[in-house]
Amino acid sequence: MSNETTGRLAGILERNHEPLLKEWLKEMLSRYVRRDKVTEAEIGQQAARFIPLVARAAAAGNSRDIESSSWDEVRELLAEISQARVRQGFSPSETATFIFALKDPLFAIFGKELKSEPLALAEEIVATSSLFDKLGLFTIEEYQRGREQVILRQQQELLELSTPVVQLWKNVLALPLIGTLDSARTQVVMESLLQKIVETGAMIAIVDITGVPTVDTLVAQHLLKTVAAARLMGADCIISGIRPQIAQTIVHLGVNLEDVTTKATLADAFVVALQRTGSTITNSHAHD
């Protein structure tokens, strides 16, 4: 893009800020923007900030290169808008229309200001269209990045919700595991368990794997890591939910669980935990 073209874009934006903003908002509100998800006032504020930032960036030169420092503020604003659109439930294409809806109103102004210069008009439309396409793609990329962050955060929250540590009795914790146990989840499991041990001063932690469908070498290693970490914090572990097929698998894999107490059910493990902590449960019903 030539300096002359750059200067024309900056000048046109500065001279026509108010009418351009009015037509742009009309375009967005009538054809593109989901008005049930975002307020007209919010759109107006974002659009009003955008036009002068683009004019200033264009006047600084390098108008084609939106990665240059002169476009920093424009990119920051678009990133902010894209992140907001993720939270508001917009799609990537709906997000990008914030940029694309500006083309028609701006090109109409080009036509009025450059009607006596057809070559300049054609050059300006081509160059500005290319520029806005890049900005529109940037909003989509930022939207995708924001969406990925939301998904990762939701996955983390689900992991935390799926690994509740329950205090069964004084000095006795239980950690029921359901589903697969991979490296990421093991980390969450260990953090949740160790934090609860610190909070309660528990002596015994029962790790129940009744809901774990299969146990392979990796799962067994993760269990042993959890046991070792709990011991370092002063709590011993009992693994419950060892079904016959899982017992066979563990033996077949050659995993050494000799120094770890294992039980078939959570109830059996709880009895052992009570014995180790010196607690007893008595039947309060009178005998006949």
C-alpha positions as a printed Julia matrix, in Angstrom:
288×3 Matrix{Float64}:
   0.0     0.0     0.0
   1.5     3.34   -1.03
   1.94    6.24    1.38
  -0.61    8.15   -0.69
  -3.18    5.39   -0.25
  -2.38    5.16    3.44
  -2.86    8.89    3.84
  -6.17    8.83    1.99
  -7.56    6.12    4.26
  -6.49    7.95    7.41
  -7.91   11.25    6.16
 -11.22    9.76    5.07
 -11.68    8.03    8.42
 -10.9    11.22   10.35
 -13.14   13.47    8.26
 -16.1    11.09    8.2
 -15.98    9.62   11.71
 -19.56   10.45   12.74
 -21.44    9.54    9.51
 -19.31    6.42    9.06
 -19.97    5.32   12.65
 -23.7     5.86   12.18
 -23.9     3.8     8.98
 -21.62    1.08   10.36
 -23.78    0.63   13.45
 -26.9     0.53   11.3
 -25.31   -2.18    9.17
 -24.28   -4.28   12.16
 -27.54   -3.95   14.05
 -29.73   -4.72   11.05
 -27.82   -7.58    9.46
 -25.1    -9.04   11.62
 -25.05   -8.52   15.36
 -26.98  -10.83   17.7
 -28.81   -8.19   19.68
 -29.94  -10.75   22.25
 -26.3   -11.33   23.24
 -24.77   -7.86   23.24
 -26.17   -4.38   23.86
 -26.31   -1.63   21.26
 -24.42    0.66   23.64
 -21.55   -1.81   23.91
 -21.31   -2.15   20.12
 -21.37    1.63   19.75
 -18.56    2.1    22.25
 -16.39   -0.52   20.56
 -17.02    0.91   17.08
 -16.35    4.47   18.24
 -12.97    3.36   19.63
 -12.07    1.39   16.53
 -12.31    4.08   13.83
  -9.8     6.59   15.28
  -7.38    3.78   16.15
  -7.4     2.56   12.54
  -6.98    6.13   11.27
  -3.98    6.66   13.55
  -2.41    3.33   12.58
  -2.94    4.0     8.87
  -1.42    7.47    9.15
   1.67    5.93   10.77
   2.42    3.94    7.59
   2.9     0.21    7.0
  -0.85    0.0     6.61
  -0.75   -3.49    5.11
   1.28   -4.9     7.98
  -1.15   -5.24   10.87
   1.58   -6.98   12.88
   3.66   -3.78   12.97
   3.84   -1.7    16.15
   1.64    1.03   14.67
  -1.26   -1.45   14.77
  -0.71   -2.56   18.39
  -3.71   -0.64   19.77
  -5.99   -1.91   16.99
  -4.98   -5.51   17.65
  -5.47   -5.03   21.4
  -9.0    -3.71   20.87
  -9.91   -6.53   18.47
  -8.52   -9.11   20.88
 -10.61   -7.59   23.67
 -13.75   -7.66   21.49
 -13.09  -11.25   20.35
 -12.64  -12.44   23.95
 -15.91  -10.75   24.89
 -17.71  -12.4    21.96
 -16.53  -15.82   23.16
 -18.08  -15.18   26.58
 -21.27  -13.83   24.98
 -21.73  -16.98   22.88
 -21.06  -15.6    19.4
 -19.69  -17.75   16.57
 -16.34  -16.92   14.87
 -18.07  -15.58   11.76
 -20.42  -13.41   13.83
 -17.38  -12.03   15.63
 -15.58  -11.18   12.37
 -18.56   -9.26   11.03
 -17.6    -6.44   13.41
 -14.89   -5.74   10.82
 -16.58   -6.86    7.63
 -19.74   -4.79    8.25
 -17.62   -1.66    8.01
 -16.63   -2.28    4.38
 -19.83   -1.19    2.62
 -20.32    2.1     4.53
 -16.64    2.96    4.09
 -16.6     2.12    0.38
 -19.69    4.29   -0.1
 -17.76    7.21    1.39
 -14.79    6.38   -0.85
 -17.13    6.63   -3.83
 -18.25   10.12   -2.81
 -14.82   11.49   -1.95
 -12.95    9.93   -4.9
 -15.63   10.01   -7.61
 -13.43   12.24   -9.78
 -10.44    9.88   -9.37
 -11.54    6.42  -10.58
  -8.03    4.93  -10.46
  -7.48    6.19   -6.92
 -10.93    4.88   -5.94
 -10.15    1.41   -7.3
  -6.75    1.37   -5.6
  -8.23    2.45   -2.28
 -11.02   -0.14   -2.36
  -8.63   -2.99   -3.19
  -6.06   -1.97   -0.58
  -8.6    -1.31    2.17
 -10.51   -4.51    1.42
  -7.27   -6.48    1.8
  -6.5    -4.67    5.05
  -9.93   -5.35    6.54
  -9.74   -9.01    5.48
  -6.55   -9.32    7.53
  -8.17   -7.62   10.5
 -11.23   -9.87   10.18
  -9.03  -12.98   10.14
  -7.2   -11.65   13.17
 -10.48  -11.45   15.1
 -11.25  -15.07   14.16
  -7.81  -16.21   15.34
  -8.25  -14.33   18.62
 -11.73  -15.81   19.0
 -10.34  -19.34   18.52
  -7.59  -18.67   21.04
 -10.12  -17.41   23.55
 -12.39  -20.39   22.93
  -9.51  -22.79   23.5
  -8.77  -21.09   26.82
 -12.41  -21.48   27.86
 -12.38  -25.17   26.92
  -9.14  -25.79   28.83
 -10.56  -24.01   31.87
 -13.77  -26.05   31.67
 -11.77  -29.26   31.37
  -9.76  -28.29   34.44
 -12.95  -27.53   36.36
 -14.46  -30.87   35.31
 -11.3   -32.66   36.44
 -11.54  -30.97   39.82
 -15.24  -31.78   40.13
 -14.61  -35.4    39.14
 -11.99  -35.93   41.87
 -13.75  -35.01   45.13
 -11.91  -35.83   48.35
 -14.4   -36.81   51.06
 -13.74  -36.99   54.79
 -15.35  -40.27   55.85
 -14.29  -40.18   59.48
 -11.89  -38.39   61.74
  -8.41  -38.96   60.23
  -9.9   -40.9    57.27
 -10.29  -39.53   53.74
 -11.76  -41.17   50.65
 -10.99  -40.36   47.03
 -13.44  -42.14   44.68
 -12.1   -42.21   41.13
 -14.43  -42.57   38.15
 -13.28  -42.87   34.54
  -9.83  -43.0    33.06
  -6.76  -41.91   35.01
  -4.28  -40.13   32.75
  -1.29  -37.95   33.6
  -3.24  -34.67   33.71
  -5.94  -36.11   35.94
  -3.39  -37.79   38.2
  -1.85  -34.38   38.86
  -5.25  -32.99   39.84
  -5.94  -36.06   41.98
  -2.66  -35.71   43.85
  -3.1   -31.97   44.37
  -6.66  -32.41   45.67
  -5.69  -35.26   47.98
  -2.55  -33.62   49.37
  -4.42  -30.36   49.99
  -7.13  -32.22   51.91
  -4.5   -34.12   53.93
  -2.92  -30.81   54.92
  -6.31  -29.3    55.81
  -7.53  -32.25   57.91
  -4.33  -33.87   59.17
  -5.76  -37.22   58.02
  -3.79  -40.41   58.73
  -5.48  -42.65   56.14
  -6.55  -41.98   52.56
  -8.68  -44.53   50.75
  -8.29  -44.37   46.96
 -11.31  -46.15   45.51
 -10.95  -47.32   41.89
 -14.3   -49.1    41.61
 -15.27  -46.64   38.86
 -12.02  -46.97   36.9
 -12.87  -49.22   33.93
  -9.39  -50.56   33.19
  -6.01  -50.6    34.87
  -2.91  -50.7    32.7
   0.76  -50.09   33.52
   0.31  -46.31   33.26
  -2.73  -46.25   35.55
  -0.92  -48.44   38.08
   2.08  -46.09   38.02
  -0.22  -43.12   38.58
  -1.78  -44.88   41.58
   1.65  -45.61   43.05
   2.68  -41.96   42.58
  -0.44  -40.86   44.45
   0.29  -43.3    47.28
   3.89  -42.12   47.51
   2.88  -38.46   47.56
   0.33  -39.08   50.33
   2.93  -40.9    52.41
   5.3   -37.96   52.1
   2.53  -35.85   53.64
   2.15  -38.3    56.54
  -0.89  -40.27   55.39
  -1.01  -43.93   54.43
  -3.1   -45.1    51.49
  -5.47  -47.99   51.01
  -6.58  -48.85   47.48
 -10.12  -50.22   47.28
 -12.2   -51.46   44.37
  -9.7   -54.14   43.32
 -11.93  -56.42   41.26
 -10.75  -59.93   40.22
  -9.97  -58.87   36.65
  -8.03  -55.85   37.85
  -6.09  -58.01   40.31
  -5.18  -60.36   37.47
  -4.13  -57.45   35.28
  -1.91  -55.97   38.0
  -0.24  -59.35   38.56
   0.19  -59.84   34.81
   1.76  -56.4    34.46
   4.19  -57.16   37.25
   3.22  -54.04   39.19
   4.47  -54.19   42.77
   1.66  -53.32   45.18
   3.0   -55.49   48.0
   3.55  -52.57   50.36
   0.14  -51.06   49.58
  -2.98  -52.32   51.34
  -5.66  -53.26   48.81
  -9.29  -54.2    49.4
 -12.15  -55.35   47.21
 -14.63  -52.73   48.41
 -14.66  -49.28   49.94
 -16.47  -50.72   52.99
 -13.65  -53.24   53.59
 -11.07  -50.46   53.25
 -13.03  -48.3    55.7
 -12.96  -51.05   58.33
  -9.18  -51.32   58.0
  -8.85  -47.52   58.21
 -10.89  -47.45   61.44
  -8.72  -50.17   62.95
  -5.53  -48.31   62.09
  -6.79  -45.06   63.57
  -8.05  -46.77   66.73
 -11.68  -45.97   66.0
 -14.6   -48.35   66.45
 -18.26  -48.37   65.46
 -20.77  -49.89   67.84
 -24.37  -50.9    67.24
 -26.57  -48.66   69.38
 -29.65  -50.9    69.04
 -30.38  -52.97   72.1
 -30.22  -56.74   71.62
 -33.24  -58.83   72.41
